[in-house]
C-alpha cells in the first residue's frame, strides 16, 4: 500500500488521532471552495434589494464565513488550529434564483486550509438560509465542494470542472 493511501488519522490501535505535523515544512497554503443556494425568485430579489427583515443577508453571511474559518478546529475534531492570513468571501448571482458563493482561505503553515474553506462556505450558505427561511423554506444548498488547494507535501489540486 502506498503512503498516500494510508489513513493518517488513526493510531496503531485504529483509534482516532490528530496527525503529528511537527516535522512538516512551513509553506504557503491556499484553498478555494464553492457552493450555491437555489431559492425562490422573490427571495433573491429581496436579498439584492436589502429587504430581508433580519438585515443585510450577504454582509452577515460574509462575517459568518470568516468567523467559521477561524473556528474550524473548534468544530472539526482532527483539524489543527491555524493562524489564517486571509479569508475572502464573494457572491455572484445567476439567473433569477441562484446565489453562488466562493470562499478563499490562506495561511502560511504546516497543514492545509481545505477544511477552513469548506467550513466557511457551509457557514455562509447556512446563514443565508437562516436569514431567509421565514419567506423561503424550500431553498436548496449545494453542491459544496473544494475547487483548488495549493501548498504542502501532497502538492496542488485543481478541480477540472465546476459541479
Secondary structure, 3 states (H helix, E strand, C coil): CCHHHCCCCECCCCCECCCCCCCCCCEEEEEEEEEEEECCHHHHHHHHHCCCCCCCHHHHHHHHHHHHHHCHHHHCCCCCCCCEEEEEEEEEEECCCEEEEEEEEEEEECCCCHHHHHHHHHHHHHHHHHHHCCCCCCCEECCCEEEEEECCCCCCEECCCCC
